[in-house]
Amino acid sequence: MLRAVRSIWTAAAGSALFFLVAPLFVAGLVPRWLTGWKMSAPLLGWTGFRFVGVVLILAGTAVLVDAFARFVRHGRGTPAPPLPTEKLVMTGLYRHVRNPMYLGVLSAILGQALLLGSTGLFGYAAFVALAFHLFVVSYEEPTLRARFGARYDRYCSEVRRWWPRASPWIER
């Protein structure tokens, strides 16, 4: 029992540290460096994009927090490659899409682009999306396939990498 509690605390601490290092850097510090978080004219002159931007930032942040919590609670590990989960995480948003964490980061970046009226952040979001895709295909998926085998293959056959399912997948 004590080992399980220690494992959860270790996973929580590792996840919190990784959250500060990775998503906060990619979706917070870099956009700040690129824009100074200065407002430009709204894209296409429509101020409604600013509201959409705020919604995307809040939604992306909520997705990230939920995903990190699931890695701790259900996976008993972190999203960081050096401290992986003990179990495959297939609950919550992971029942709809395999990579909600990456989509949350992209949502936050795109939201900032809309809020700030920054076309440069759209280019940055495209770069980040490509980097995420290459990392997932070349490292993450092969690693998960090697660790979790047929169970991961079944999951991949039912849950898409980037486009969410309308109904949640239920493992049988």
N, C-alpha and C positions, 0 to 999 in steps of 0.2 A: 504494500500500500504506500509506504513512504517513498519507494522508488518511483511509483506512478506519479505521485505529487511532485517529486523533484523533477521528473521528466517534463511535466506540464510547465513548471516554473522555468526550466531551462529553455523549453520551446518558446514560451512567452517572451522571455528576455531576448533570445536570439531573434525572434520575429520582430520585436520592437526595434532592436538595433538595425536589422536589415531594412525595416520600413524607413528609418531615418536615412540610411545610406542610399538605397536604390530608388523607390518611388518618389520620395521627397526630393531627391536630387534631380531625377529625370522630369518630374511633373511640377516641381516647384522652383528650385534654384536655377536650372537652365532657362526656363521661360522668363524668370525675373532678369537674368543676365541679358537675354535677347531683347527684352522689351522695356526693362526698368519698371514694368507694371504701369506704364503710362498709357492713358486712354488716347486712342486715335479716333477719327471719325468712324461711326458705325459702318460695318460692311454694307455695301450697296445702299448706304444712306438710311437703312431701316433700324431704328433703335430697338426693335423687338429682338434683334439678334443678341443684344446684351442680356436680356432675360433668359433666352435659350442658353446662352453661355453659362450663366449662374446655375441653371438647372443641370447642365452637363457636368460642371465642376462638383456640385453637391452629389449628384448620382455617382460619378466616378469615385469620389472619396468614400461614399457609403459602400460601394462594391469592394474597394480596396480593404477597408476595415473589416468587412465581413469575410473576405477571402483570407486575410491574415489570421483572423480568429479561428476560422475553420482549420487552417493548417495546425494551429496549436491544439484545439479541442479534438478534432477528428483524426488528424494525421500524426499528432504527437511529434511535431517537428517544425521546421521553418521553410519558407520559400527559397532560402539561400542554398545554392548547390552544395556548399560544404557541410551543411546541417540539414539533410533532407528529412522528409517525414518517414515515419515507420510504416504508416498505412497510406494507401491511395485515397486521396480526398475526392469523393464523388457525391457530396451532399450540397444542399443549397443551390447557388447559381451554377455549380459544377454539374448539376443535373441537366442544365440547359446548354452550356457551352464549356469547352475544355479549358479555356484561358480567360476567365473573367477578370483576373488580376491585371493582365496586360490591357484588356479592353477598358478597365477602370482608369488606368494611367492615360490611355489615349483620349478617353472622354474628358478627363481633367485638362489635358493640353488643348484639345479642340474647344472646350468651354472657355478657356482663357483667350484663345484666338478670337472667338466671337465676342466675348465681353470687352476685350481691349481693342477690337477692330484691327488685329495684327495679322496681315497676310503672311508675314515671316513665320509666325507660329504654325500656320498650316503646312509650310514646307518642313519645319522641324517635326511636326506630327507624322508626316509621310516618312521622314528618315527614321524616326523611332519605330513606326509600324514595320518598316522593312527590317530593321535590326531585330525586333521582337520575332518576326516570322523566321528569319534565318536562325536565330538562337533556338527557337522551339523545334524547328525541323532538323537542325544539325546536332543539337545536344540534348535538349529536354526530352523529346519523344523517344529517341533511342535509349536514353538512360532509364526512363520509366518502363519502356518495353522490356529491358533487361532485368529490372528489379521486380516487376509485377506480372510479366508474361502474358498468358492468355486472358487474364482478367482485364488488363489494360487494352489488349487488342479488341475485346468485346466492347469495352467502353468507347474506344475510338470508332468502332463501326456504328455506334448508335448516337454519339454526341460529337457534333462538328467542332473543328478547331476554332473558328472565328465567328461563325454565324449561329446565333442561338436558336435552339429548338423552341417551338411554341409551347409544347407540353413537356413537363419534366420527365427525364428518362428514369426508369425504375429497373434496377438490376434484378435479374431473375436467376 
